[in-house]
Amino acid sequence: MKEFRVQQNEAGQRLDKLLAKILNKAPKSFIYKMLRKKNITLNGKKADGSEKLAVQDEIKLFLSDETIGQFSEQIAPAEFETTKVELTPNIIYEDKHIMVLNKPLGILSQKADKDDISMVEIVISYLLKSKEITREQLVSFKPAICNRLDRNTGGILIAGKSLIGLQEMAKLLKSRALNKYYLCIVKGKVEGKKRIEGYLSKDDEKNQVRIYPNQAENTEYICTEYEPLAYSLNAMKDEAVAKKDAYLRNLRRASLQEQDIPEGAQGLYTLLQVKLITGRSHQIRAHLASISHPVIGDFKYGDQKTNHFFRKKYGLTYQLLHSHRMVFPKMDGPLSYLSGKEFVAEVPELFARVQKDLFSHGVTQGEVPKEFKAKGE
């Protein structure tokens, strides 16, 4: 006989789903037969498997150790060994159901190949080291990532520590009620706050997407909102061709001379806040490129001449796009305590440096919110 107590991270799932993980080599027919014969009980009573489990529910398997061993493989996969994962997550917020993380550049949200170390492995390794879960518990539930970011896009990533956390976050993301804001630097002067729509298709072999203005075969609807936060100094200078007096006033106000224009600000650039309405693969990068405002450093969809300049000057090898802020809506249910909460992830050091060089003396589209300013501004 073996006895289990349902833990926080396992609660919320059906009994038969949990049993299928514990007896992961057993056919479903065997599990249901044991339930019917009362060889498996829930809280001392007969169960049919459809029951939703709560924390501390008691599951008893009146089976021999030999039978349990025959139908179960209790060892968690080796990739979760704490010695294999050296990185620790940059935690912005954590509770019993979720973690809000600042994902570093160069790390996958989820593994693509079996030998990859992704944010999933990093989170699980952290939870094992902190003794919030055991290797045995990984058989019945594995923490996972709720939203995804490209390998070379950093910023806010949410991980589900419990089944309830994963389920509730999945509902929230599907409803599009979670407000997700990105910070990026794009080529050109983007005029005014705007919502743009289109359709996206993906070539899985090339891992590249294409944007269409109208619906076509094998396309998905996309919607992106953006708002300029600041323009580079050269954008201010460009406007001065028509408004020379205003330009000179701005120069005097900033106590600058023309020779003080940062070398890195060649051309016109906009610091852009982007709100993701739909969340398709490469959506922001491809959508902005389709309206002639590619993200700086984006070697897949961007302007190669501009990218070469920033690579030569800053050593920039990734797109200046960062999942910067998330605001939770009013919520009911198990995660209602997150209603109205806002989380901010700092931009990477190189992003902050480029941002400061380009925009510290530029003109703003209104006041740049404090959380969007580069360090030192």
C-alpha positions in Angstrom: 0.0 0.0 0.0 1.2 3.5 -0.8 -0.3 6.8 0.4 0.0 10.3 -1.2 -1.0 13.7 0.0 -1.8 16.3 -2.7 0.6 19.2 -2.6 0.0 22.8 -3.5 1.5 22.5 -7.0 -0.6 19.4 -7.8 -4.0 20.7 -6.6 -6.7 21.6 -9.2 -6.3 18.6 -11.5 -8.5 15.6 -11.8 -7.7 12.5 -9.8 -7.4 10.3 -12.9 -4.9 12.8 -14.4 -2.7 12.6 -11.3 -2.9 8.8 -11.2 -1.8 8.6 -14.8 1.3 10.5 -13.8 2.0 8.4 -10.7 1.3 5.1 -12.6 2.7 6.4 -15.8 3.3 3.0 -17.3 -0.1 1.7 -16.6 -2.9 1.6 -19.2 -5.9 3.8 -18.4 -8.1 0.8 -18.2 -6.0 -0.5 -15.3 -6.4 2.8 -13.4 -10.2 2.9 -13.8 -10.4 -0.8 -12.9 -8.5 -0.1 -9.6 -10.9 2.8 -8.9 -14.0 0.7 -9.5 -12.6 -2.1 -7.3 -11.8 0.5 -4.6 -8.1 -0.5 -4.8 -7.5 3.2 -5.2 -9.4 5.6 -2.8 -9.7 9.3 -2.3 -10.0 10.5 1.3 -11.0 7.0 2.3 -13.8 6.8 -0.2 -14.5 5.2 -3.6 -13.8 7.6 -6.5 -14.3 7.5 -10.2 -11.4 9.7 -11.3 -13.3 12.8 -12.2 -12.8 14.4 -8.8 -10.9 17.8 -8.7 -8.1 17.5 -6.1 -7.5 19.9 -3.3 -4.4 20.5 -1.1 -3.9 17.7 1.4 -6.4 15.3 -0.2 -5.4 11.7 0.7 -4.9 9.2 -2.1 -4.3 5.6 -1.2 -3.1 2.8 -3.5 -4.0 -0.6 -2.1 -1.5 -2.2 -4.5 1.6 -4.3 -3.9 5.0 -2.6 -4.1 5.8 -4.9 -7.0 2.7 -3.7 -8.9 3.4 0.0 -8.2 7.0 -0.5 -9.3 5.9 -2.2 -12.5 3.5 0.6 -13.5 5.5 3.6 -12.4 8.7 5.4 -13.2 9.4 7.7 -10.3 12.8 9.2 -11.3 12.5 12.7 -12.7 14.5 13.5 -15.9 18.2 14.1 -15.5 18.0 17.6 -17.0 16.5 18.8 -13.7 19.6 17.9 -11.7 20.7 20.9 -9.7 24.3 20.4 -10.7 23.6 20.7 -14.4 21.9 24.2 -14.3 24.2 26.9 -13.0 22.0 29.9 -13.8 19.6 31.2 -11.2 16.4 33.1 -12.2 16.2 36.9 -11.9 13.0 37.0 -9.8 10.9 40.1 -9.8 8.0 38.6 -7.9 7.1 35.2 -6.4 4.2 33.6 -4.6 2.9 30.0 -4.2 1.4 29.9 -7.7 3.5 32.0 -10.0 6.9 33.6 -10.5 7.5 36.8 -12.5 11.0 36.7 -14.0 13.3 39.0 -16.0 14.5 36.6 -18.7 18.1 37.2 -19.8 19.1 37.5 -23.4 20.3 34.3 -25.2 18.1 31.9 -23.1 15.2 30.0 -24.6 11.8 30.2 -22.9 11.3 26.5 -23.6 13.9 24.0 -24.9 14.0 23.3 -28.6 16.4 20.4 -28.4 16.8 17.8 -25.7 20.2 19.1 -24.5 19.0 22.8 -24.2 18.9 24.6 -20.9 15.9 26.8 -21.1 14.0 29.0 -18.5 12.0 25.9 -17.6 15.1 24.0 -16.5 16.4 27.1 -14.7 13.1 27.5 -12.8 12.8 23.9 -11.8 16.4 23.8 -10.7 15.8 26.8 -8.5 12.7 25.2 -7.0 14.6 22.0 -6.3 17.5 23.9 -4.7 15.1 25.9 -2.5 13.3 22.7 -1.6 9.9 24.0 -2.7 9.5 20.8 -4.8 11.2 17.4 -4.8 12.3 15.3 -7.7 9.5 12.8 -6.9 6.9 15.5 -7.2 8.1 16.3 -10.7 6.5 13.1 -11.8 3.0 14.4 -11.0 3.6 18.1 -11.9 6.3 20.1 -13.7 6.5 23.9 -13.3 6.3 25.6 -16.7 6.5 28.9 -18.5 3.2 30.7 -19.2 4.2 33.1 -21.9 7.1 32.9 -24.4 9.8 35.3 -25.5 12.3 34.9 -28.4 15.8 33.7 -27.4 17.2 37.2 -28.0 14.3 39.1 -26.4 14.7 39.7 -22.7 12.2 40.8 -20.1 9.1 39.7 -18.2 8.4 36.0 -18.3 5.8 34.3 -16.0 6.3 30.8 -14.7 3.6 28.6 -13.1 4.7 27.0 -9.9 1.5 25.2 -9.4 -1.2 23.6 -11.7 -3.6 26.3 -10.5 -1.1 29.0 -11.4 -0.6 27.5 -14.9 -4.3 27.1 -15.5 -5.3 30.6 -14.3 -2.5 32.2 -16.3 -3.5 30.3 -19.4 -7.0 31.6 -19.1 -5.8 35.2 -18.6 -3.4 35.1 -21.6 -6.1 33.6 -23.8 -8.6 36.4 -22.8 -5.9 39.0 -23.8 -6.8 40.9 -20.6 -3.2 40.9 -19.3 -1.6 44.2 -20.4 1.9 43.5 -21.9 4.1 46.4 -22.7 7.4 46.2 -24.6 10.1 48.8 -24.9 12.1 49.1 -28.2 14.2 51.4 -30.2 13.2 51.6 -33.9 14.5 53.3 -37.0 12.8 56.5 -38.1 10.4 59.0 -36.5 7.2 57.2 -35.4 4.4 59.7 -35.3 1.8 59.5 -32.6 0.0 56.7 -30.7 -1.5 54.2 -33.0 -3.0 50.7 -33.3 -2.1 48.7 -36.4 -3.6 45.4 -37.7 -2.7 42.8 -40.2 -2.2 39.1 -40.8 0.8 36.9 -40.2 2.0 33.7 -41.7 5.0 31.7 -40.5 7.6 29.7 -42.4 8.6 27.1 -39.8 11.6 25.9 -41.8 13.1 29.4 -42.0 11.7 30.4 -38.6 10.5 33.6 -40.2 7.2 35.3 -40.5 5.6 37.5 -43.2 3.0 40.3 -42.7 0.0 40.8 -45.0 -2.4 43.8 -44.9 -5.4 41.5 -45.7 -6.3 38.0 -44.7 -4.7 35.3 -46.9 -4.4 31.5 -46.7 -2.7 30.2 -43.6 -2.5 33.6 -41.9 -3.4 34.7 -38.4 -4.9 38.0 -37.3 -2.4 40.3 -35.4 -2.9 43.6 -33.6 -0.2 45.9 -32.2 -0.4 49.2 -30.4 2.5 51.6 -30.1 3.3 55.0 -28.6 6.4 57.1 -29.0 8.1 58.0 -25.8 11.1 59.9 -27.1 12.9 60.9 -30.3 16.6 61.0 -30.9 18.3 64.4 -31.1 18.6 64.1 -34.8 14.8 63.7 -35.0 14.6 67.0 -33.3 17.2 68.5 -35.7 15.2 67.2 -38.7 12.1 69.0 -37.6 14.2 72.2 -37.3 14.5 72.4 -41.1 10.9 73.7 -41.0 11.0 75.1 -37.5 14.5 76.5 -37.0 13.6 78.7 -34.1 12.0 75.9 -32.1 15.1 73.8 -32.7 17.4 76.5 -31.4 15.2 76.9 -28.3 15.5 73.2 -27.7 19.3 73.3 -28.1 19.5 76.2 -25.7 17.2 74.5 -23.2 19.4 71.4 -23.3 22.6 73.5 -23.2 23.9 71.7 -26.3 25.8 72.6 -29.4 25.5 70.8 -32.6 28.9 69.0 -32.1 27.5 67.5 -28.9 25.0 65.4 -30.9 26.0 61.8 -29.9 27.8 59.9 -32.7 25.6 57.0 -32.1 22.5 59.0 -33.1 23.1 59.1 -36.8 19.7 59.0 -38.4 16.3 59.3 -36.8 15.3 56.9 -34.0 12.3 56.5 -31.7 12.0 55.1 -28.3 8.7 53.2 -28.6 6.4 51.6 -26.1 4.5 48.7 -27.7 1.4 47.1 -26.3 0.9 43.6 -27.6 -2.8 42.8 -28.2 -2.3 39.5 -30.0 0.8 37.5 -29.2 2.1 35.8 -32.4 5.6 34.6 -33.2 7.9 37.6 -34.0 4.9 39.8 -34.1 6.3 43.1 -32.9 9.5 42.8 -34.9 7.9 41.9 -38.2 4.9 44.3 -37.8 7.1 47.3 -37.1 9.4 46.4 -40.0 6.3 46.2 -42.3 5.6 49.9 -41.6 9.2 50.8 -42.2 10.2 51.2 -38.6 12.3 48.1 -37.9 13.8 47.4 -34.5 17.4 48.3 -34.2 19.6 45.2 -34.0 17.1 42.9 -35.6 19.1 41.0 -38.2 16.1 39.0 -39.4 13.6 41.8 -40.1 15.7 45.0 -39.7 17.7 47.4 -41.8 21.1 45.8 -42.3 23.0 49.1 -42.8 21.6 50.5 -39.5 22.3 47.2 -37.7 25.9 47.2 -39.0 26.4 50.7 -37.6 25.2 49.8 -34.1 27.1 46.5 -34.2 30.3 48.3 -35.0 29.8 51.1 -32.4 28.2 49.1 -29.6 28.9 45.4 -30.4 25.1 45.0 -30.6 24.2 41.5 -31.7 20.5 41.4 -30.7 17.3 43.4 -31.3 16.6 46.3 -28.9 13.3 44.9 -27.8 12.5 44.2 -24.2 9.4 42.8 -22.5 9.3 45.7 -20.0 6.1 45.9 -18.1 3.0 43.8 -17.3 -0.2 45.1 -15.6 -2.7 42.6 -14.3 -6.5 43.4 -14.8 -9.1 43.0 -12.1 -9.4 39.3 -11.6 -11.6 36.7 -9.8 -10.6 33.3 -8.6 -7.4 31.9 -7.1 -5.2 34.7 -8.5 -7.5 37.6 -7.6 -4.8 38.9 -5.3 -2.8 39.9 -8.4 -5.6 42.3 -9.5 -4.1 45.7 -10.5 -0.5 44.6 -9.8 2.2 46.0 -12.1 5.6 44.4 -12.7 8.6 46.1 -14.4 11.7 44.4 -15.7 14.9 46.5 -16.2 16.3 46.7 -19.7 19.8 45.0 -20.3 22.9 47.1 -19.7 23.6 47.6 -23.4 20.0 48.6 -24.2 20.2 51.2 -21.4 23.5 52.5 -22.8 22.2 52.9 -26.4 18.9 54.4 -25.0 20.9 57.0 -23.0 23.1 57.9 -25.9 20.2 58.4 -28.3 17.6 60.0 -26.1 19.1 61.7 -23.1 19.2 65.0 -25.0 16.4 64.3 -27.5 12.9 65.6 -27.5 10.1 63.7 -25.7 6.6 62.9 -26.7 5.3 64.2 -23.4 7.2 63.2 -20.3 9.0 59.8 -20.4 7.7 57.7 -17.5 10.3 57.1 -14.8 10.2 53.3 -15.3 11.2 53.8 -19.0 14.2 55.9 -18.4 17.7 54.5 -18.8 19.9 54.3 -15.7 21.6 57.6 -15.0 19.0 59.8 -16.7 
